[in-house]
Amino acid sequence: MFTPKIRTEQTDLLMKAVLELKDEEDAYRFFEDVCTITELKSIAQRLEVAVMLRKETTYQVIAKETGASTATISRVNRALTYGADGYHRVLDAMEKKNELPE
């Protein structure tokens, strides 16, 4: 059983809210209301970095193509290697549906 490190009543509410999203439009509407544009772009960038790291793309290429700093790339790589498997679970599911960029 997974025990989240950040679990609180507030984070429980957030996770339950995310699970209520039915489609991409719902997701866009919710995240545009909840996050700033900068926060959304940062999350999207980290996800793109994770995709590229799983393809064994070098830090230099990732930095050039995504604009991510090497610190961000390193942070995502640490999460992929030692994290809670969140990136892997989502990316594996997206891969099965052919929803990942080539």
Order of alpha helices (4+ residues) and beta strands (2+ residues): alpha-alpha-alpha-alpha-alpha-alpha
